[in-house]
Every structure is written in C-alpha cells, then in structure tokens.
C-alpha cells in the first residue's frame, strides 16, 4: 500500500476537481465516483506527474481506476527512480 503522504497529496490535487463533494478515500474511483471525464483525468495525471516529478506511462493509465491504484503506481515509480 502506498504511503499516507502520497495519498494525502493526491487528495489535495483531486479536491478542486471533486465537484460532487465525495469523501475521498483510497477506493474512490475517478470515473464512477468522481465522474471525471477523460480530459479532466489527463489534467490530473499531469498535476500528479508535476507534483511528484515522475512520468506515469500511458499504457498504465487504464489500470488506474482508484486513488489507491494511482498512489501505488506513484510509489512504484518513485522507488525505481
């Protein structure tokens, strides 16, 4: 599981996009729960990449359905770096 700090930072990046006021949790999904469209998700990905100074591979993006998935991917990339 990703570090709490990573998840908290991702929550901060999602909050401005959280138009429905969903309580953010690791199992919250971007499409179903937050109802983010693909363009908004790509903006969020760019924000996450900038925040953590990483690149999330495009082939990985379809697998990143929840906040926890994204946080785990960020952690894995950071460990490789």
C-alpha positions in Angstrom: 0.0 0.0 0.0 1.2 3.5 -0.8 2.4 5.8 1.9 -0.2 8.0 3.6 1.7 11.2 2.5 1.4 10.2 -1.2 -2.3 9.5 -0.8 -2.8 12.8 1.0 -1.0 14.8 -1.7 -3.2 13.1 -4.4 -6.3 14.0 -2.4 -5.1 17.7 -2.4 -4.7 17.5 -6.2 -8.2 15.9 -6.7 -10.0 18.3 -4.3 -10.5 21.1 -6.9 -12.0 18.5 -9.3 -14.3 17.0 -6.7 -17.5 18.8 -7.8 -19.8 16.2 -6.1 -18.1 16.7 -2.7 -17.3 12.9 -2.4 -15.5 11.9 0.7 -12.1 11.0 -0.7 -10.8 7.5 0.2 -8.3 5.1 -1.4 -11.1 3.1 -3.1 -12.8 6.1 -4.7 -12.9 5.7 -8.5 -12.3 8.5 -10.9 -14.9 7.5 -13.4 -17.8 6.2 -11.3 -17.5 8.0 -8.0 -16.0 11.4 -9.0 -17.4 11.3 -12.6 -14.3 12.8 -14.1 -14.1 12.9 -17.9 -11.0 11.7 -19.8 -9.7 15.3 -20.3 -10.0 16.1 -16.6 -8.3 12.8 -15.7 -5.4 13.7 -18.1 -5.1 17.1 -16.4 -5.0 15.3 -13.0 -2.3 12.9 -14.3 -0.2 15.9 -15.4 -0.7 17.5 -12.0 0.4 14.3 -10.3 3.4 14.0 -12.6 4.5 17.6 -11.8 3.9 17.2 -8.1 6.0 14.0 -7.8 8.4 14.8 -10.7 7.6 11.5 -12.4 6.1 10.2 -15.6 3.1 7.8 -15.5 3.4 5.6 -18.6 0.3 5.9 -20.8 -0.1 2.2 -21.1 -0.5 2.1 -17.3 -3.3 4.7 -17.2 -6.3 2.4 -18.0 -5.4 0.3 -14.9 -5.5 3.2 -12.6 -9.2 3.3 -11.6 -9.0 4.3 -8.0 -7.0 6.7 -5.9 -5.1 3.7 -4.3 -4.1 2.5 -7.8 -2.6 5.8 -8.6 -0.9 6.2 -5.3 0.6 2.7 -5.6 1.8 3.5 -9.2 3.4 6.7 -8.0 5.2 4.9 -5.1 6.5 2.2 -7.5 7.8 4.8 -9.9 9.5 6.8 -7.1 11.2 3.6 -5.8 12.6 2.9 -9.3 13.9 6.4 -9.6 
